[in-house]
Each structure stands twice: as structure tokens, then as C-alpha cells.
Amino acid sequence: MPDITVRVGQQNAVKVTSTSTGGSSGTLASLTDTDTSAAENGSVLVYDANTNQWVATNTLTPGNTRNLDVNGGTF
């Protein structure tokens, strides 16, 4: 893999002034495909293909199936 050198400028300055889009802030609970009704400290969002929603939960593998594969990608 070749070495890549990037130069953004000679001065220390803010390069990105804002990353917000849409003009207003929102919450996860306001999203139509997200169920946060069971959210508590330590909850994560897990996608439920049966309901097509992201669900806040502390249990990553529901039911009797206790397997979870986490793929962090290839670097």
C-alpha cells in the first residue's frame, strides 16, 4: 500500500464549522423506526428484523440462543 500524505493548510483553524443537517435537533425516541420504551442505563440499540425497528435493550441475544458474532471489519 502506498504512503499517502495529506496537507490541509498551514494554520491551525477550524475546518468544519458544523456537522448538523436539517436545521433542528431531535432524539432517538422521535425516530419512527426506533423503540426506546425499555431504555435504561447501559442499553444499546439492536435491530429487530421482525418489527423492522431498532430496540433499546440490555440483552443482545434474546431467548435460549446465546451466540453473538461481532465483526469489527478488516483493517
C-alpha positions as CSV (number, residue, x, y, z in Angstrom):
1,M,0.0,0.0,0.0
2,P,1.5,3.4,-0.9
3,D,2.2,6.1,1.7
4,I,-0.3,8.9,1.5
5,T,0.5,12.4,2.7
6,V,-2.3,14.9,3.2
7,R,-1.9,18.6,3.9
8,V,-4.9,20.6,4.8
9,G,-3.3,24.0,5.3
10,Q,-0.6,25.8,7.2
11,Q,-2.6,27.3,10.0
12,N,-4.4,25.7,12.9
13,A,-8.0,26.6,12.2
14,V,-11.5,25.0,12.4
15,K,-12.0,23.2,9.1
16,V,-15.6,22.0,9.7
17,T,-17.8,24.6,11.3
18,S,-20.9,22.5,11.6
19,T,-22.0,18.9,11.0
20,S,-25.7,19.4,11.8
21,T,-28.2,18.9,9.0
22,G,-31.9,19.6,8.8
23,G,-31.8,22.7,11.0
24,S,-33.1,21.2,14.2
25,S,-32.1,18.7,16.8
26,G,-34.0,15.6,17.6
27,T,-34.0,12.5,19.8
28,L,-33.7,8.8,19.2
29,A,-37.2,8.4,20.7
30,S,-38.6,10.6,18.0
31,L,-37.5,8.3,15.1
32,T,-40.3,6.2,13.7
33,D,-38.1,3.0,13.4
34,T,-36.7,3.2,17.0
35,D,-38.3,1.8,20.1
36,T,-36.7,3.3,23.2
37,S,-39.5,2.5,25.7
38,A,-37.3,0.0,27.5
39,A,-34.2,2.1,27.6
40,E,-32.2,2.2,30.8
41,N,-28.6,2.8,31.8
42,G,-26.3,0.6,29.7
43,S,-28.8,-0.1,26.9
44,V,-27.8,-0.5,23.3
45,L,-29.8,-0.4,20.1
46,V,-30.4,-3.8,18.5
47,Y,-32.2,-4.2,15.2
48,D,-35.3,-6.5,15.3
49,A,-36.0,-7.8,11.7
50,N,-39.4,-9.0,12.9
51,T,-40.6,-5.5,13.7
52,N,-38.2,-3.6,11.4
53,Q,-37.2,-1.4,14.3
54,W,-34.2,-0.6,16.4
55,V,-35.0,-1.6,20.0
56,A,-33.2,-0.4,23.2
57,T,-32.1,-3.5,25.2
58,N,-29.6,-4.8,27.6
59,T,-29.9,-8.3,26.2
60,L,-28.0,-8.8,23.0
61,T,-29.1,-12.4,22.3
62,P,-32.7,-12.9,23.4
63,G,-34.3,-16.3,24.2
64,N,-32.3,-19.5,24.5
65,T,-29.9,-18.7,21.7
66,R,-26.8,-17.3,23.4
67,N,-24.5,-16.7,20.4
68,L,-23.3,-13.3,19.2
69,D,-20.8,-12.7,16.4
70,V,-19.2,-9.2,16.4
71,N,-17.4,-8.4,13.2
72,G,-15.2,-5.4,13.6
73,G,-14.2,-5.4,9.9
74,T,-10.9,-5.7,8.2
75,F,-8.1,-3.2,8.7
